[in-house]
Amino acid sequence: MYKHLTGIIITIAVMAAAIPSHTNAESLNNKQEVYKFLQNAFHIQVSLSEEERSMKEVDELLEPYFSEEPKAEFLNENLVSENGKYFTLGSDAAAYYIPFFTYSVNTKAVKEGNKIYVFEYFKENHDGPVAYEGHYEGLLLAEQEGEFKVAKFLGENIPEKILKKAESNEEAAIQSSFKTPENWINKSSYQFGFLLNPFNALFRSGSMLLTDDKQGILALFEQQELNGQLASN
């Protein structure tokens, strides 16, 4: 009997581990997890237009992603009530939503202390239903009681020192693209890879020397930069 019980417990544990969970505020260890967290937050906001809910249900959906101030701003601007139930109305230019980041090399994530600034410059657009001039859109993630949440919608008000820090990271990434990756040749992992697959190892090192894809290099550098920042805190 105990053997069967032990087997059941192990099976349940394995199944639970295999079920993917959403990225939560406690696991923002790199740029991809920051982006995933924001995408989840945006999807939650959008989902409020899909069906009517109680105020408690609305609050429970938003609570893992938003601090009280930005949550209140979003609800005051977008939430409507009908017959004691609540929902949001869709719009092409609704306020206090997670910005339409491209989540590409153009999207910047800069960590400072227990805060993460996420922002992007959007070039002017006069096509489509919404026209706008070139501008920044950003938001601030702040750690509260061990969890990161959206703490403020910044709009264009990105601190100058944060913009400069992102710019210096970009310049450093471009400069690094012109350096010969000698350290690759000296690493044991590269040597071991060469023994297993010489063609692939040569291709990887050659592509680093010959590539003109600065965006790819920049994305790699920014990823390493944010990883280092998050790991050091």
ZAMI-909418 format. One record per residue (C-alpha): residue in one letter; x, y, z. Coordinates in Angstrom, 3 decimals. Example, Ala and Ser with C-alpha at 12.3 -4.5 7.8 and 13.67 -1.06 7.14 Angstrom:
BEGIN
<pt><residu>A</residu><c1>12.300</c1><c2>-4.500</c2><c3>7.800</c3></pt>
<pt><residu>S</residu><c1>13.670</c1><c2>-1.060</c2><c3>7.140</c3></pt>
***
This chain:
BEGIN
<pt><residu>M</residu><c1>0.000</c1><c2>0.000</c2><c3>0.000</c3></pt>
<pt><residu>Y</residu><c1>2.758</c1><c2>2.430</c2><c3>0.938</c3></pt>
<pt><residu>K</residu><c1>4.583</c1><c2>1.648</c2><c3>-2.283</c3></pt>
<pt><residu>H</residu><c1>1.466</c1><c2>2.510</c2><c3>-4.288</c3></pt>
<pt><residu>L</residu><c1>1.001</c1><c2>5.727</c2><c3>-2.289</c3></pt>
<pt><residu>T</residu><c1>4.606</c1><c2>6.745</c2><c3>-2.863</c3></pt>
<pt><residu>G</residu><c1>4.220</c1><c2>6.098</c2><c3>-6.577</c3></pt>
<pt><residu>I</residu><c1>1.101</c1><c2>8.276</c2><c3>-6.732</c3></pt>
<pt><residu>I</residu><c1>2.835</c1><c2>11.138</c2><c3>-4.904</c3></pt>
<pt><residu>I</residu><c1>5.834</c1><c2>10.985</c2><c3>-7.261</c3></pt>
<pt><residu>T</residu><c1>3.522</c1><c2>10.911</c2><c3>-10.305</c3></pt>
<pt><residu>I</residu><c1>1.613</c1><c2>13.982</c2><c3>-9.100</c3></pt>
<pt><residu>A</residu><c1>4.859</c1><c2>15.838</c2><c3>-8.408</c3></pt>
<pt><residu>V</residu><c1>6.190</c1><c2>15.088</c2><c3>-11.886</c3></pt>
<pt><residu>M</residu><c1>2.937</c1><c2>16.195</c2><c3>-13.502</c3></pt>
<pt><residu>A</residu><c1>2.893</c1><c2>19.423</c2><c3>-11.507</c3></pt>
<pt><residu>A</residu><c1>6.462</c1><c2>20.189</c2><c3>-12.517</c3></pt>
<pt><residu>A</residu><c1>5.614</c1><c2>19.594</c2><c3>-16.170</c3></pt>
<pt><residu>I</residu><c1>2.706</c1><c2>22.042</c2><c3>-16.200</c3></pt>
<pt><residu>P</residu><c1>4.002</c1><c2>25.436</c2><c3>-17.390</c3></pt>
<pt><residu>S</residu><c1>3.237</c1><c2>28.350</c2><c3>-15.086</c3></pt>
<pt><residu>H</residu><c1>3.020</c1><c2>32.023</c2><c3>-15.969</c3></pt>
<pt><residu>T</residu><c1>6.043</c1><c2>34.191</c2><c3>-15.363</c3></pt>
<pt><residu>N</residu><c1>5.488</c1><c2>35.859</c2><c3>-12.014</c3></pt>
<pt><residu>A</residu><c1>7.125</c1><c2>38.822</c2><c3>-10.365</c3></pt>
<pt><residu>E</residu><c1>9.479</c1><c2>36.695</c2><c3>-8.274</c3></pt>
<pt><residu>S</residu><c1>11.374</c1><c2>35.284</c2><c3>-11.270</c3></pt>
<pt><residu>L</residu><c1>12.443</c1><c2>38.347</c2><c3>-13.277</c3></pt>
<pt><residu>N</residu><c1>16.007</c1><c2>37.120</c2><c3>-13.684</c3></pt>
<pt><residu>N</residu><c1>16.636</c1><c2>38.263</c2><c3>-17.241</c3></pt>
<pt><residu>K</residu><c1>15.299</c1><c2>40.402</c2><c3>-20.047</c3></pt>
<pt><residu>Q</residu><c1>13.110</c1><c2>37.660</c2><c3>-21.509</c3></pt>
<pt><residu>E</residu><c1>11.372</c1><c2>37.103</c2><c3>-18.179</c3></pt>
<pt><residu>V</residu><c1>10.758</c1><c2>40.842</c2><c3>-17.811</c3></pt>
<pt><residu>Y</residu><c1>9.185</c1><c2>40.888</c2><c3>-21.278</c3></pt>
<pt><residu>K</residu><c1>7.130</c1><c2>37.773</c2><c3>-20.570</c3></pt>
<pt><residu>F</residu><c1>5.849</c1><c2>39.317</c2><c3>-17.354</c3></pt>
<pt><residu>L</residu><c1>4.735</c1><c2>42.458</c2><c3>-19.195</c3></pt>
<pt><residu>Q</residu><c1>3.098</c1><c2>40.446</c2><c3>-21.957</c3></pt>
<pt><residu>N</residu><c1>1.147</c1><c2>38.497</c2><c3>-19.350</c3></pt>
<pt><residu>A</residu><c1>0.123</c1><c2>41.746</c2><c3>-17.644</c3></pt>
<pt><residu>F</residu><c1>-1.112</c1><c2>43.145</c2><c3>-20.947</c3></pt>
<pt><residu>H</residu><c1>-3.092</c1><c2>39.977</c2><c3>-21.714</c3></pt>
<pt><residu>I</residu><c1>-4.761</c1><c2>40.233</c2><c3>-18.306</c3></pt>
<pt><residu>Q</residu><c1>-5.766</c1><c2>43.816</c2><c3>-19.041</c3></pt>
<pt><residu>V</residu><c1>-7.222</c1><c2>42.815</c2><c3>-22.411</c3></pt>
<pt><residu>S</residu><c1>-9.053</c1><c2>39.833</c2><c3>-20.899</c3></pt>
<pt><residu>L</residu><c1>-11.174</c1><c2>42.193</c2><c3>-18.789</c3></pt>
<pt><residu>S</residu><c1>-13.091</c1><c2>43.103</c2><c3>-21.950</c3></pt>
<pt><residu>E</residu><c1>-13.954</c1><c2>39.493</c2><c3>-22.719</c3></pt>
<pt><residu>E</residu><c1>-16.525</c1><c2>38.883</c2><c3>-19.973</c3></pt>
<pt><residu>E</residu><c1>-18.255</c1><c2>40.538</c2><c3>-17.036</c3></pt>
<pt><residu>R</residu><c1>-16.734</c1><c2>39.966</c2><c3>-13.594</c3></pt>
<pt><residu>S</residu><c1>-17.193</c1><c2>40.970</c2><c3>-10.003</c3></pt>
<pt><residu>M</residu><c1>-14.944</c1><c2>43.713</c2><c3>-8.662</c3></pt>
<pt><residu>K</residu><c1>-13.163</c1><c2>41.127</c2><c3>-6.528</c3></pt>
<pt><residu>E</residu><c1>-12.385</c1><c2>39.010</c2><c3>-9.596</c3></pt>
<pt><residu>V</residu><c1>-11.067</c1><c2>42.039</c2><c3>-11.466</c3></pt>
<pt><residu>D</residu><c1>-8.805</c1><c2>42.972</c2><c3>-8.570</c3></pt>
<pt><residu>E</residu><c1>-7.501</c1><c2>39.408</c2><c3>-8.192</c3></pt>
<pt><residu>L</residu><c1>-6.546</c1><c2>39.286</c2><c3>-11.865</c3></pt>
<pt><residu>L</residu><c1>-4.619</c1><c2>42.563</c2><c3>-11.771</c3></pt>
<pt><residu>E</residu><c1>-3.045</c1><c2>42.269</c2><c3>-8.314</c3></pt>
<pt><residu>P</residu><c1>-0.069</c1><c2>40.025</c2><c3>-9.262</c3></pt>
<pt><residu>Y</residu><c1>1.059</c1><c2>42.502</c2><c3>-11.919</c3></pt>
<pt><residu>F</residu><c1>0.173</c1><c2>46.039</c2><c3>-10.780</c3></pt>
<pt><residu>S</residu><c1>0.768</c1><c2>48.144</c2><c3>-7.687</c3></pt>
<pt><residu>E</residu><c1>-2.175</c1><c2>50.046</c2><c3>-6.256</c3></pt>
<pt><residu>E</residu><c1>-1.549</c1><c2>53.375</c2><c3>-8.023</c3></pt>
<pt><residu>P</residu><c1>-1.265</c1><c2>52.129</c2><c3>-11.637</c3></pt>
<pt><residu>K</residu><c1>-4.050</c1><c2>49.619</c2><c3>-11.018</c3></pt>
<pt><residu>A</residu><c1>-6.360</c1><c2>52.399</c2><c3>-9.848</c3></pt>
<pt><residu>E</residu><c1>-5.393</c1><c2>54.582</c2><c3>-12.833</c3></pt>
<pt><residu>F</residu><c1>-6.175</c1><c2>51.768</c2><c3>-15.253</c3></pt>
<pt><residu>L</residu><c1>-9.509</c1><c2>50.928</c2><c3>-13.643</c3></pt>
<pt><residu>N</residu><c1>-10.649</c1><c2>54.557</c2><c3>-13.307</c3></pt>
<pt><residu>E</residu><c1>-9.914</c1><c2>55.158</c2><c3>-16.974</c3></pt>
<pt><residu>N</residu><c1>-11.188</c1><c2>51.926</c2><c3>-18.516</c3></pt>
<pt><residu>L</residu><c1>-13.548</c1><c2>49.989</c2><c3>-16.238</c3></pt>
<pt><residu>V</residu><c1>-17.324</c1><c2>50.248</c2><c3>-16.701</c3></pt>
<pt><residu>S</residu><c1>-20.148</c1><c2>48.695</c2><c3>-14.711</c3></pt>
<pt><residu>E</residu><c1>-23.426</c1><c2>47.129</c2><c3>-15.729</c3></pt>
<pt><residu>N</residu><c1>-25.868</c1><c2>45.293</c2><c3>-13.440</c3></pt>
<pt><residu>G</residu><c1>-23.263</c1><c2>45.024</c2><c3>-10.698</c3></pt>
<pt><residu>K</residu><c1>-20.666</c1><c2>43.476</c2><c3>-13.005</c3></pt>
<pt><residu>Y</residu><c1>-17.511</c1><c2>45.055</c2><c3>-14.390</c3></pt>
<pt><residu>F</residu><c1>-15.686</c1><c2>44.985</c2><c3>-17.729</c3></pt>
<pt><residu>T</residu><c1>-13.553</c1><c2>47.204</c2><c3>-19.962</c3></pt>
<pt><residu>L</residu><c1>-14.276</c1><c2>48.609</c2><c3>-23.387</c3></pt>
<pt><residu>G</residu><c1>-11.851</c1><c2>47.975</c2><c3>-26.221</c3></pt>
<pt><residu>S</residu><c1>-10.041</c1><c2>50.916</c2><c3>-27.815</c3></pt>
<pt><residu>D</residu><c1>-7.147</c1><c2>51.590</c2><c3>-30.180</c3></pt>
<pt><residu>A</residu><c1>-5.788</c1><c2>54.281</c2><c3>-27.869</c3></pt>
<pt><residu>A</residu><c1>-6.835</c1><c2>53.286</c2><c3>-24.351</c3></pt>
<pt><residu>A</residu><c1>-4.824</c1><c2>54.829</c2><c3>-21.520</c3></pt>
<pt><residu>Y</residu><c1>-2.879</c1><c2>52.987</c2><c3>-18.825</c3></pt>
<pt><residu>Y</residu><c1>-2.388</c1><c2>49.776</c2><c3>-20.750</c3></pt>
<pt><residu>I</residu><c1>1.019</c1><c2>48.140</c2><c3>-21.070</c3></pt>
<pt><residu>P</residu><c1>2.520</c1><c2>49.891</c2><c3>-24.136</c3></pt>
<pt><residu>F</residu><c1>2.662</c1><c2>48.055</c2><c3>-27.452</c3></pt>
<pt><residu>F</residu><c1>6.335</c1><c2>47.220</c2><c3>-27.062</c3></pt>
<pt><residu>T</residu><c1>7.919</c1><c2>45.329</c2><c3>-29.952</c3></pt>
<pt><residu>Y</residu><c1>9.972</c1><c2>43.278</c2><c3>-27.436</c3></pt>
<pt><residu>S</residu><c1>12.900</c1><c2>43.530</c2><c3>-29.804</c3></pt>
<pt><residu>V</residu><c1>16.314</c1><c2>45.203</c2><c3>-29.711</c3></pt>
<pt><residu>N</residu><c1>14.392</c1><c2>48.501</c2><c3>-29.768</c3></pt>
<pt><residu>T</residu><c1>12.829</c1><c2>47.753</c2><c3>-26.391</c3></pt>
<pt><residu>K</residu><c1>15.138</c1><c2>48.762</c2><c3>-23.545</c3></pt>
<pt><residu>A</residu><c1>15.220</c1><c2>47.345</c2><c3>-20.023</c3></pt>
<pt><residu>V</residu><c1>17.493</c1><c2>49.110</c2><c3>-17.545</c3></pt>
<pt><residu>K</residu><c1>17.800</c1><c2>48.038</c2><c3>-13.915</c3></pt>
<pt><residu>E</residu><c1>18.668</c1><c2>50.471</c2><c3>-11.168</c3></pt>
<pt><residu>G</residu><c1>18.574</c1><c2>49.175</c2><c3>-7.617</c3></pt>
<pt><residu>N</residu><c1>15.223</c1><c2>47.519</c2><c3>-7.026</c3></pt>
<pt><residu>K</residu><c1>13.676</c1><c2>49.148</c2><c3>-10.091</c3></pt>
<pt><residu>I</residu><c1>13.529</c1><c2>48.172</c2><c3>-13.750</c3></pt>
<pt><residu>Y</residu><c1>12.763</c1><c2>50.768</c2><c3>-16.418</c3></pt>
<pt><residu>V</residu><c1>11.262</c1><c2>49.360</c2><c3>-19.620</c3></pt>
<pt><residu>F</residu><c1>10.786</c1><c2>51.722</c2><c3>-22.542</c3></pt>
<pt><residu>E</residu><c1>10.882</c1><c2>52.097</c2><c3>-26.308</c3></pt>
<pt><residu>Y</residu><c1>11.022</c1><c2>54.932</c2><c3>-28.815</c3></pt>
<pt><residu>F</residu><c1>8.193</c1><c2>54.813</c2><c3>-31.336</c3></pt>
<pt><residu>K</residu><c1>8.790</c1><c2>56.619</c2><c3>-34.623</c3></pt>
<pt><residu>E</residu><c1>6.083</c1><c2>58.885</c2><c3>-35.934</c3></pt>
<pt><residu>N</residu><c1>3.154</c1><c2>57.158</c2><c3>-37.601</c3></pt>
<pt><residu>H</residu><c1>0.426</c1><c2>58.770</c2><c3>-39.659</c3></pt>
<pt><residu>D</residu><c1>-1.111</c1><c2>55.595</c2><c3>-41.052</c3></pt>
<pt><residu>G</residu><c1>-3.848</c1><c2>53.458</c2><c3>-39.562</c3></pt>
<pt><residu>P</residu><c1>-6.531</c1><c2>54.343</c2><c3>-37.031</c3></pt>
<pt><residu>V</residu><c1>-4.128</c1><c2>56.034</c2><c3>-34.590</c3></pt>
<pt><residu>A</residu><c1>-1.633</c1><c2>58.669</c2><c3>-35.749</c3></pt>
<pt><residu>Y</residu><c1>1.138</c1><c2>59.988</c2><c3>-33.506</c3></pt>
<pt><residu>E</residu><c1>4.434</c1><c2>61.838</c2><c3>-33.500</c3></pt>
<pt><residu>G</residu><c1>7.702</c1><c2>60.189</c2><c3>-32.520</c3></pt>
<pt><residu>H</residu><c1>7.789</c1><c2>59.608</c2><c3>-28.780</c3></pt>
<pt><residu>Y</residu><c1>8.914</c1><c2>57.375</c2><c3>-25.934</c3></pt>
<pt><residu>E</residu><c1>6.614</c1><c2>55.076</c2><c3>-24.018</c3></pt>
<pt><residu>G</residu><c1>7.753</c1><c2>53.471</c2><c3>-20.817</c3></pt>
<pt><residu>L</residu><c1>6.877</c1><c2>52.088</c2><c3>-17.449</c3></pt>
<pt><residu>L</residu><c1>8.560</c1><c2>51.333</c2><c3>-14.175</c3></pt>
<pt><residu>L</residu><c1>8.719</c1><c2>47.979</c2><c3>-12.422</c3></pt>
<pt><residu>A</residu><c1>9.530</c1><c2>48.168</c2><c3>-8.724</c3></pt>
<pt><residu>E</residu><c1>10.193</c1><c2>45.449</c2><c3>-6.168</c3></pt>
<pt><residu>Q</residu><c1>7.720</c1><c2>45.385</c2><c3>-3.317</c3></pt>
<pt><residu>E</residu><c1>7.882</c1><c2>42.763</c2><c3>-0.595</c3></pt>
<pt><residu>G</residu><c1>10.048</c1><c2>40.528</c2><c3>-2.748</c3></pt>
<pt><residu>E</residu><c1>7.967</c1><c2>40.843</c2><c3>-5.914</c3></pt>
<pt><residu>F</residu><c1>8.247</c1><c2>43.057</c2><c3>-8.957</c3></pt>
<pt><residu>K</residu><c1>5.112</c1><c2>44.827</c2><c3>-10.139</c3></pt>
<pt><residu>V</residu><c1>4.260</c1><c2>47.618</c2><c3>-12.530</c3></pt>
<pt><residu>A</residu><c1>4.656</c1><c2>50.626</c2><c3>-10.235</c3></pt>
<pt><residu>K</residu><c1>4.180</c1><c2>53.537</c2><c3>-12.626</c3></pt>
<pt><residu>F</residu><c1>3.153</c1><c2>54.325</c2><c3>-16.182</c3></pt>
<pt><residu>L</residu><c1>5.900</c1><c2>56.713</c2><c3>-17.284</c3></pt>
<pt><residu>G</residu><c1>4.694</c1><c2>57.709</c2><c3>-20.721</c3></pt>
<pt><residu>E</residu><c1>7.466</c1><c2>59.869</c2><c3>-22.165</c3></pt>
<pt><residu>N</residu><c1>8.912</c1><c2>60.735</c2><c3>-18.747</c3></pt>
<pt><residu>I</residu><c1>11.926</c1><c2>58.439</c2><c3>-18.882</c3></pt>
<pt><residu>P</residu><c1>14.682</c1><c2>59.763</c2><c3>-16.554</c3></pt>
<pt><residu>E</residu><c1>17.555</c1><c2>61.252</c2><c3>-18.523</c3></pt>
<pt><residu>K</residu><c1>20.137</c1><c2>59.139</c2><c3>-16.682</c3></pt>
<pt><residu>I</residu><c1>18.254</c1><c2>55.969</c2><c3>-17.683</c3></pt>
<pt><residu>L</residu><c1>18.201</c1><c2>57.036</c2><c3>-21.341</c3></pt>
<pt><residu>K</residu><c1>21.939</c1><c2>57.729</c2><c3>-21.179</c3></pt>
<pt><residu>K</residu><c1>22.599</c1><c2>54.364</c2><c3>-19.543</c3></pt>
<pt><residu>A</residu><c1>20.708</c1><c2>52.571</c2><c3>-22.312</c3></pt>
<pt><residu>E</residu><c1>22.625</c1><c2>54.593</c2><c3>-24.900</c3></pt>
<pt><residu>S</residu><c1>26.000</c1><c2>53.755</c2><c3>-23.347</c3></pt>
<pt><residu>N</residu><c1>25.077</c1><c2>50.057</c2><c3>-23.343</c3></pt>
<pt><residu>E</residu><c1>24.278</c1><c2>50.300</c2><c3>-27.051</c3></pt>
<pt><residu>E</residu><c1>27.573</c1><c2>52.018</c2><c3>-27.845</c3></pt>
<pt><residu>A</residu><c1>29.493</c1><c2>49.380</c2><c3>-25.888</c3></pt>
<pt><residu>A</residu><c1>27.675</c1><c2>46.634</c2><c3>-27.788</c3></pt>
<pt><residu>I</residu><c1>28.566</c1><c2>48.170</c2><c3>-31.161</c3></pt>
<pt><residu>Q</residu><c1>32.208</c1><c2>48.518</c2><c3>-30.123</c3></pt>
<pt><residu>S</residu><c1>32.318</c1><c2>44.906</c2><c3>-28.982</c3></pt>
<pt><residu>S</residu><c1>31.199</c1><c2>43.797</c2><c3>-32.457</c3></pt>
<pt><residu>F</residu><c1>34.589</c1><c2>44.896</c2><c3>-33.853</c3></pt>
<pt><residu>K</residu><c1>36.652</c1><c2>42.918</c2><c3>-31.352</c3></pt>
<pt><residu>T</residu><c1>38.205</c1><c2>39.584</c2><c3>-32.284</c3></pt>
<pt><residu>P</residu><c1>36.648</c1><c2>36.930</c2><c3>-30.026</c3></pt>
<pt><residu>E</residu><c1>39.981</c1><c2>35.413</c2><c3>-28.974</c3></pt>
<pt><residu>N</residu><c1>38.486</c1><c2>34.238</c2><c3>-25.705</c3></pt>
<pt><residu>W</residu><c1>36.227</c1><c2>31.873</c2><c3>-27.665</c3></pt>
<pt><residu>I</residu><c1>39.256</c1><c2>30.043</c2><c3>-28.998</c3></pt>
<pt><residu>N</residu><c1>40.765</c1><c2>29.658</c2><c3>-25.527</c3></pt>
<pt><residu>K</residu><c1>37.628</c1><c2>28.401</c2><c3>-23.821</c3></pt>
<pt><residu>S</residu><c1>37.500</c1><c2>24.687</c2><c3>-23.098</c3></pt>
<pt><residu>S</residu><c1>33.837</c1><c2>24.622</c2><c3>-24.146</c3></pt>
<pt><residu>Y</residu><c1>34.824</c1><c2>25.870</c2><c3>-27.609</c3></pt>
<pt><residu>Q</residu><c1>37.638</c1><c2>23.318</c2><c3>-27.849</c3></pt>
<pt><residu>F</residu><c1>35.332</c1><c2>20.508</c2><c3>-26.790</c3></pt>
<pt><residu>G</residu><c1>32.729</c1><c2>21.665</c2><c3>-29.306</c3></pt>
<pt><residu>F</residu><c1>35.357</c1><c2>21.699</c2><c3>-32.024</c3></pt>
<pt><residu>L</residu><c1>36.186</c1><c2>18.063</c2><c3>-31.336</c3></pt>
<pt><residu>L</residu><c1>32.513</c1><c2>17.078</c2><c3>-31.474</c3></pt>
<pt><residu>N</residu><c1>31.577</c1><c2>19.175</c2><c3>-34.479</c3></pt>
<pt><residu>P</residu><c1>34.474</c1><c2>21.052</c2><c3>-36.153</c3></pt>
<pt><residu>F</residu><c1>32.316</c1><c2>22.586</c2><c3>-38.892</c3></pt>
<pt><residu>N</residu><c1>29.771</c1><c2>24.018</c2><c3>-36.477</c3></pt>
<pt><residu>A</residu><c1>32.480</c1><c2>25.427</c2><c3>-34.181</c3></pt>
<pt><residu>L</residu><c1>34.252</c1><c2>27.139</c2><c3>-37.079</c3></pt>
<pt><residu>F</residu><c1>30.957</c1><c2>28.456</c2><c3>-38.397</c3></pt>
<pt><residu>R</residu><c1>30.086</c1><c2>30.015</c2><c3>-35.017</c3></pt>
<pt><residu>S</residu><c1>33.435</c1><c2>31.743</c2><c3>-34.606</c3></pt>
<pt><residu>G</residu><c1>33.524</c1><c2>32.817</c2><c3>-38.261</c3></pt>
<pt><residu>S</residu><c1>30.058</c1><c2>34.296</c2><c3>-38.123</c3></pt>
<pt><residu>M</residu><c1>31.058</c1><c2>36.401</c2><c3>-35.117</c3></pt>
<pt><residu>L</residu><c1>34.019</c1><c2>37.785</c2><c3>-37.053</c3></pt>
<pt><residu>L</residu><c1>32.163</c1><c2>38.495</c2><c3>-40.280</c3></pt>
<pt><residu>T</residu><c1>28.671</c1><c2>39.487</c2><c3>-39.174</c3></pt>
<pt><residu>D</residu><c1>27.242</c1><c2>42.937</c2><c3>-39.930</c3></pt>
<pt><residu>D</residu><c1>24.088</c1><c2>42.243</c2><c3>-37.936</c3></pt>
<pt><residu>K</residu><c1>24.557</c1><c2>44.900</c2><c3>-35.253</c3></pt>
<pt><residu>Q</residu><c1>21.025</c1><c2>44.416</c2><c3>-33.988</c3></pt>
<pt><residu>G</residu><c1>21.750</c1><c2>40.785</c2><c3>-33.179</c3></pt>
<pt><residu>I</residu><c1>24.955</c1><c2>41.729</c2><c3>-31.373</c3></pt>
<pt><residu>L</residu><c1>23.192</c1><c2>44.525</c2><c3>-29.540</c3></pt>
<pt><residu>A</residu><c1>20.436</c1><c2>42.213</c2><c3>-28.383</c3></pt>
<pt><residu>L</residu><c1>23.015</c1><c2>39.731</c2><c3>-27.078</c3></pt>
<pt><residu>F</residu><c1>24.940</c1><c2>42.451</c2><c3>-25.256</c3></pt>
<pt><residu>E</residu><c1>21.800</c1><c2>43.922</c2><c3>-23.684</c3></pt>
<pt><residu>Q</residu><c1>20.711</c1><c2>40.459</c2><c3>-22.565</c3></pt>
<pt><residu>Q</residu><c1>24.075</c1><c2>39.870</c2><c3>-20.872</c3></pt>
<pt><residu>E</residu><c1>23.994</c1><c2>43.353</c2><c3>-19.343</c3></pt>
<pt><residu>L</residu><c1>20.565</c1><c2>42.899</c2><c3>-17.756</c3></pt>
<pt><residu>N</residu><c1>21.400</c1><c2>39.351</c2><c3>-16.673</c3></pt>
<pt><residu>G</residu><c1>24.423</c1><c2>40.699</c2><c3>-14.849</c3></pt>
<pt><residu>Q</residu><c1>22.436</c1><c2>43.492</c2><c3>-13.267</c3></pt>
<pt><residu>L</residu><c1>19.691</c1><c2>41.202</c2><c3>-12.037</c3></pt>
<pt><residu>A</residu><c1>22.124</c1><c2>38.552</c2><c3>-10.819</c3></pt>
<pt><residu>S</residu><c1>24.043</c1><c2>41.087</c2><c3>-8.746</c3></pt>
<pt><residu>N</residu><c1>20.985</c1><c2>42.099</c2><c3>-6.732</c3></pt>
***
